[in-house]
Amino acid sequence: MLLRLATRYGAAYRAELGGGLFRLGVIALLIALSRLSSLAALAAGSLAAILALALADSPAAHPERGERAAARRSVGRYLLPTLPSALYFAVQGPLTIWLAATFGNTRSIAEVGALGRFGLVVGLLTGLSGAVLVPRLAGIAELRSFALAFLRYGALLIALAAAIFISAALAPNVFLAILGPHYRGLQHELLLLITGSCLSMLGSYVATVNLSRGWTRLQAVALAGEVAVQAALIATLPLATTAGVLWFQVGGATAGLTFQLAVFALGFRRPAWVTWS
């Protein structure tokens, strides 16, 4: 991300591509040797992340380094207020599966896990915003131009997400046929899953934009608000059903997007309130 914010797109993409190819190669080798397991896949992903970090921090990626200590202190000050959110969102992804396993039954776990594959389609848009859109936004200094570009890129993401939702609404059985005959009749749950995934993608976009501007002072407050909403949802929703678990995802994503939009609005009107210094 720091490389992209510095407009060093080539170095950033080479680091990500190197890590991704390494992960793909290791997984392919494990499959060929019949040694693939969840632990091995986790190890491969961790090693790929370390390799990507090493490539991103290599001298080739930073031909003109300043004072390393000063740069690291600056990065540390930037990352400090975002640490609680980073720790929380590390477990946010598997949370719906955990809720299904805790409050539901085997069928609910299977349905949530199967439908979650369609969330990966929406997840491609998150990669688009993080790798392409946000770095270009970060290079716009003038606040009004920045806000207009933010709205244009946001409208693009909304249009793409709406296209996915409309396709699922018009032909849900085509989507469900990919999962197999055991998942027929989940049209309502499919739309809930796609809605939650689209809201999460938009929330991630706004949050990343806020981080790129340094509007991080209230991130812990936004996180606390989102956790409070999710706690209320856990207390009120029928989490023993697949629909209940997916409604939790929709509600949590809506809360996350709302709080991040509030931070953005404050950053646009009162930047001193949200800028970490």
C-alpha positions as CSV (number, residue, x, y, z in Angstrom):
1,M,0.0,0.0,0.0
2,L,2.8,2.5,0.9
3,L,4.4,1.8,-2.5
4,R,1.1,2.5,-4.3
5,L,0.6,5.7,-2.3
6,A,4.1,6.7,-3.4
7,T,2.9,6.0,-7.1
8,R,5.5,3.2,-7.3
9,Y,2.9,0.9,-8.9
10,G,5.4,-1.3,-10.7
11,A,7.3,-2.2,-7.5
12,A,4.0,-2.7,-5.6
13,Y,2.5,-5.0,-8.3
14,R,5.8,-7.0,-8.6
15,A,5.8,-7.6,-4.9
16,E,2.2,-8.8,-4.8
17,L,2.7,-10.9,-8.0
18,G,5.8,-12.5,-6.5
19,G,4.0,-13.4,-3.3
20,G,0.9,-14.7,-5.2
21,L,3.0,-16.8,-7.6
22,F,4.9,-18.3,-4.7
23,R,1.7,-19.2,-2.9
24,L,0.2,-20.7,-6.1
25,G,3.4,-22.7,-6.7
26,V,3.5,-24.1,-3.1
27,I,-0.2,-25.1,-3.2
28,A,0.2,-26.8,-6.6
29,L,3.3,-28.7,-5.3
30,L,1.4,-29.8,-2.1
31,I,-1.6,-31.0,-4.3
32,A,0.8,-32.9,-6.5
33,L,2.4,-34.6,-3.5
34,S,-1.0,-35.2,-1.8
35,R,0.2,-33.2,1.2
36,L,-2.3,-30.4,1.1
37,S,-3.9,-29.6,4.5
38,S,-5.3,-26.5,6.2
39,L,-2.1,-26.0,8.2
40,A,0.1,-26.4,5.1
41,A,-2.1,-23.9,3.2
42,L,-1.9,-21.4,6.1
43,A,1.9,-21.8,6.2
44,A,2.1,-21.2,2.4
45,G,0.0,-18.1,2.7
46,S,2.2,-16.8,5.6
47,L,5.4,-17.4,3.7
48,A,3.9,-15.7,0.6
49,A,3.1,-12.6,2.7
50,I,6.6,-12.5,4.1
51,L,8.1,-12.8,0.6
52,A,5.8,-10.0,-0.7
53,L,6.9,-7.8,2.2
54,A,10.6,-8.6,1.5
55,L,10.1,-7.7,-2.2
56,A,8.3,-4.5,-1.2
57,D,11.1,-3.5,1.2
58,S,13.9,-4.4,-1.2
59,P,16.5,-1.8,-2.3
60,A,15.1,-2.2,-5.9
61,A,11.7,-1.0,-4.7
62,H,13.2,1.9,-2.8
63,P,16.1,3.3,-4.9
64,E,16.1,6.6,-2.9
65,R,15.6,5.8,0.7
66,G,15.7,8.6,3.2
67,E,16.6,8.1,6.8
68,R,15.3,4.6,7.6
69,A,14.7,5.3,11.3
70,A,12.8,8.5,10.6
71,A,10.7,6.8,7.9
72,R,9.9,3.9,10.2
73,R,8.9,6.2,13.0
74,S,6.6,8.0,10.6
75,V,5.0,4.8,9.4
76,G,4.6,3.7,13.1
77,R,2.8,6.9,13.9
78,Y,0.5,6.3,10.9
79,L,-0.3,2.7,11.8
80,L,-0.7,3.1,15.5
81,P,-4.3,4.3,15.6
82,T,-5.3,1.6,13.0
83,L,-3.9,-1.3,15.0
84,P,-7.1,-2.2,16.9
85,S,-9.1,-2.2,13.6
86,A,-6.4,-4.4,11.9
87,L,-6.6,-6.9,14.7
88,Y,-10.3,-6.9,14.7
89,F,-10.7,-7.3,10.9
90,A,-8.2,-10.2,10.9
91,V,-11.0,-12.3,12.5
92,Q,-13.9,-10.6,10.8
93,G,-13.8,-12.8,7.8
94,P,-14.4,-16.2,9.5
95,L,-16.9,-14.7,12.0
96,T,-20.0,-15.7,10.0
97,I,-18.8,-19.3,9.8
98,W,-18.1,-19.2,13.6
99,L,-21.6,-17.9,14.3
100,A,-23.1,-20.6,12.1
101,A,-21.0,-23.3,13.9
102,T,-21.9,-21.9,17.3
103,F,-25.6,-21.3,17.0
104,G,-26.6,-23.3,14.0
105,N,-26.3,-26.9,12.8
106,T,-24.3,-28.8,10.1
107,R,-26.6,-27.7,7.4
108,S,-26.3,-24.0,8.3
109,I,-22.5,-24.2,8.3
110,A,-22.5,-25.9,4.9
111,E,-24.9,-23.3,3.4
112,V,-23.0,-20.3,4.8
113,G,-19.7,-21.7,3.6
114,A,-21.0,-22.6,0.1
115,L,-22.7,-19.2,-0.4
116,G,-19.6,-17.5,0.8
117,R,-17.9,-18.5,-2.5
118,F,-20.0,-15.9,-4.3
119,G,-18.7,-13.3,-1.9
120,L,-15.2,-13.8,-3.4
121,V,-16.6,-12.5,-6.7
122,V,-17.5,-9.2,-5.0
123,G,-14.1,-9.4,-3.2
124,L,-12.4,-8.8,-6.6
125,L,-13.8,-5.3,-6.4
126,T,-12.1,-4.7,-3.1
127,G,-8.8,-5.6,-4.8
128,L,-9.7,-3.1,-7.6
129,S,-10.2,-0.3,-5.2
130,G,-7.1,-1.0,-3.1
131,A,-4.7,-1.6,-6.0
132,V,-6.0,0.9,-8.6
133,L,-8.5,3.5,-7.3
134,V,-7.2,4.5,-3.8
135,P,-3.6,5.1,-4.9
136,R,-4.8,7.5,-7.5
137,L,-7.1,9.3,-5.0
138,A,-4.2,9.6,-2.6
139,G,-2.3,11.6,-5.2
140,I,-5.0,14.4,-5.3
141,A,-4.0,17.2,-2.9
142,E,-6.9,19.6,-3.5
143,L,-9.8,18.6,-1.3
144,R,-12.7,19.4,-3.6
145,S,-11.1,17.5,-6.5
146,F,-10.4,14.6,-4.1
147,A,-14.0,14.5,-3.0
148,L,-15.3,14.5,-6.6
149,A,-12.9,11.7,-7.5
150,F,-14.0,9.8,-4.4
151,L,-17.6,10.0,-5.6
152,R,-16.8,9.0,-9.1
153,Y,-14.8,5.9,-8.0
154,G,-17.5,5.1,-5.5
155,A,-20.2,5.3,-8.1
156,L,-18.1,2.9,-10.3
157,L,-17.9,0.4,-7.5
158,I,-21.6,0.7,-6.7
159,A,-22.5,0.2,-10.4
160,L,-20.4,-3.0,-10.6
161,A,-21.8,-4.3,-7.3
162,A,-25.3,-3.5,-8.5
163,A,-24.7,-5.5,-11.7
164,I,-23.7,-8.5,-9.6
165,F,-26.8,-8.1,-7.4
166,I,-29.2,-7.7,-10.3
167,S,-27.7,-10.7,-12.0
168,A,-28.3,-12.8,-8.9
169,A,-31.8,-11.4,-8.4
170,L,-32.8,-12.2,-12.0
171,A,-31.2,-15.6,-12.3
172,P,-30.6,-16.9,-8.8
173,N,-30.9,-20.5,-9.9
174,V,-28.0,-20.1,-12.3
175,F,-25.8,-19.1,-9.4
176,L,-27.1,-21.8,-7.1
177,A,-26.6,-24.5,-9.8
178,I,-22.9,-23.9,-9.5
179,L,-23.1,-25.1,-5.8
180,G,-25.0,-28.3,-6.7
181,P,-28.5,-29.6,-6.1
182,H,-28.2,-29.6,-2.3
183,Y,-28.4,-25.8,-2.3
184,R,-31.5,-25.2,-4.3
185,G,-34.1,-22.9,-2.6
186,L,-31.5,-20.5,-1.2
187,Q,-32.5,-17.6,-3.4
188,H,-33.2,-15.3,-0.5
189,E,-30.0,-16.3,1.3
190,L,-28.0,-15.7,-1.9
191,L,-29.2,-12.1,-2.2
192,L,-28.4,-11.5,1.5
193,L,-24.9,-12.8,1.0
194,I,-24.3,-10.6,-2.0
195,T,-25.8,-7.6,-0.3
196,G,-23.5,-8.1,2.7
197,S,-20.5,-8.6,0.5
198,C,-21.2,-5.5,-1.5
199,L,-21.6,-3.4,1.6
200,S,-18.4,-4.8,3.1
201,M,-16.6,-3.9,-0.2
202,L,-17.9,-0.3,-0.1
203,G,-17.0,0.0,3.6
204,S,-13.5,-1.3,2.8
205,Y,-13.2,1.3,0.0
206,V,-14.2,4.2,2.3
207,A,-12.0,3.0,5.1
208,T,-9.0,2.7,2.8
209,V,-9.6,6.2,1.5
210,N,-9.7,7.5,5.1
211,L,-6.4,5.8,5.9
212,S,-4.8,7.2,2.7
213,R,-5.7,10.7,3.9
214,G,-4.4,10.1,7.4
215,W,-7.9,10.4,8.9
216,T,-7.3,7.7,11.5
217,R,-7.8,9.4,14.8
218,L,-11.4,8.2,15.2
219,Q,-10.8,4.7,13.8
220,A,-11.0,3.2,17.3
221,V,-14.3,5.0,17.9
222,A,-15.7,3.7,14.6
223,L,-14.6,0.2,15.5
224,A,-16.2,0.4,18.9
225,G,-19.5,1.5,17.3
226,E,-19.4,-1.4,14.8
227,V,-18.7,-3.9,17.6
228,A,-21.6,-2.5,19.6
229,V,-23.9,-2.9,16.6
230,Q,-22.7,-6.5,16.0
231,A,-23.2,-7.4,19.7
232,A,-26.8,-6.1,19.4
233,L,-27.3,-8.2,16.3
234,I,-26.0,-11.3,18.0
235,A,-28.5,-10.7,20.8
236,T,-31.5,-10.2,18.5
237,L,-31.1,-12.2,15.3
238,P,-32.0,-15.9,14.9
239,L,-28.5,-17.1,14.3
240,A,-29.6,-20.7,14.3
241,T,-30.7,-20.2,10.7
242,T,-28.6,-19.4,7.6
243,A,-30.6,-16.3,6.9
244,G,-30.1,-15.1,10.4
245,V,-26.3,-15.4,10.1
246,L,-26.3,-13.6,6.7
247,W,-28.5,-10.8,8.2
248,F,-25.8,-10.4,10.8
249,Q,-23.3,-9.9,8.0
250,V,-25.5,-7.4,6.3
251,G,-26.1,-5.4,9.5
252,G,-22.4,-5.4,10.5
253,A,-21.3,-4.3,7.0
254,T,-23.9,-1.6,7.1
255,A,-22.6,-0.3,10.4
256,G,-19.0,-0.4,9.2
257,L,-19.9,1.5,6.0
258,T,-21.9,4.1,8.0
259,F,-19.1,4.8,10.5
260,Q,-16.5,5.1,7.8
261,L,-18.7,7.5,5.9
262,A,-19.0,9.6,9.1
263,V,-15.2,9.7,9.4
264,F,-14.9,10.7,5.8
265,A,-17.5,13.5,6.3
266,L,-15.6,14.8,9.3
267,G,-12.3,14.6,7.4
268,F,-13.8,16.6,4.6
269,R,-15.4,19.3,6.8
270,R,-13.2,19.2,9.9
271,P,-9.9,17.4,9.0
272,A,-8.2,18.4,12.3
273,W,-10.7,16.3,14.2
274,V,-9.8,13.1,12.5
275,T,-6.2,13.5,11.4
276,W,-3.6,11.7,13.5
277,S,-0.6,13.8,14.2
